[in-house]
Amino acid sequence: MSKIKDLQEVAEIISIAIAREQASIEYYKNAHRKATSENAKRTFSLLVEQEKAHEAELRAQLHQIKAEIDFERMKSR
């Protein structure tokens, strides 16, 4: 049961990281809207795309962790 608990803890941490990535995306989108120069707008757009990529990677990791949790539960039956 310890391995499942460890995996659940990792899943929780990844979920928190996803929420933070989403907050960063919104922050940079807002900064983009407020920016007055094209250079600043490009920079904030790039940052939004980078944060989206981070979120996607974290979601993939979370999916994998959840699959491991399911597998461990199935094994312990």
C-alpha positions as CSV (number, residue, x, y, z in Angstrom):
1,M,0.0,0.0,0.0
2,S,3.0,2.3,0.5
3,K,3.7,2.5,-3.2
4,I,0.2,3.5,-3.9
5,K,0.4,6.2,-1.2
6,D,3.7,7.5,-2.7
7,L,2.2,7.6,-6.2
8,Q,-0.9,9.4,-4.9
9,E,1.4,12.0,-3.3
10,V,3.2,12.5,-6.6
11,A,-0.1,12.8,-8.4
12,E,-1.2,15.5,-5.9
13,I,2.0,17.4,-6.4
14,I,1.7,17.3,-10.1
15,S,-1.9,18.5,-9.9
16,I,-0.8,21.5,-7.9
17,A,1.9,22.2,-10.5
18,I,-0.7,22.0,-13.2
19,A,-2.8,24.6,-11.4
20,R,0.2,26.8,-11.1
21,E,0.9,26.5,-14.8
22,Q,-2.7,27.5,-15.5
23,A,-2.3,30.5,-13.3
24,S,0.9,31.5,-15.1
25,I,-0.9,31.2,-18.5
26,E,-3.6,33.6,-17.3
27,Y,-1.0,35.9,-15.9
28,Y,1.0,36.1,-19.2
29,K,-2.2,36.4,-21.2
30,N,-3.2,39.4,-19.1
31,A,0.2,40.9,-19.4
32,H,-0.1,40.4,-23.2
33,R,-3.4,42.3,-23.3
34,K,-1.8,45.1,-21.3
35,A,1.4,45.3,-23.2
36,T,1.9,48.3,-25.5
37,S,4.9,47.3,-27.6
38,E,4.9,44.5,-30.1
39,N,8.1,43.1,-28.6
40,A,6.4,42.8,-25.2
41,K,3.4,41.2,-26.8
42,R,5.6,38.6,-28.6
43,T,7.4,37.9,-25.4
44,F,4.2,37.3,-23.5
45,S,2.8,35.2,-26.3
46,L,6.0,33.0,-26.2
47,L,5.7,32.7,-22.4
48,V,2.0,31.6,-22.8
49,E,3.0,28.9,-25.3
50,Q,5.9,27.7,-23.0
51,E,3.5,27.5,-20.0
52,K,1.0,25.5,-22.1
53,A,3.8,23.1,-23.1
54,H,4.7,22.7,-19.4
55,E,1.1,22.0,-18.5
56,A,0.7,19.4,-21.3
57,E,3.9,17.6,-20.1
58,L,2.6,17.6,-16.5
59,R,-0.8,16.3,-17.6
60,A,1.0,13.5,-19.5
61,Q,2.9,12.7,-16.3
62,L,-0.2,12.8,-14.2
63,H,-2.0,10.4,-16.6
64,Q,1.0,8.0,-16.3
65,I,1.0,8.2,-12.5
66,K,-2.7,7.5,-12.4
67,A,-2.3,4.5,-14.6
68,E,0.4,3.2,-12.3
69,I,-1.9,3.7,-9.3
70,D,-4.6,1.7,-11.1
71,F,-2.1,-1.0,-11.9
72,E,-0.9,-1.2,-8.3
73,R,-4.4,-1.4,-7.0
74,M,-5.2,-4.2,-9.5
75,K,-2.1,-6.1,-8.5
76,S,-3.0,-5.9,-4.8
77,R,-6.4,-7.5,-5.2
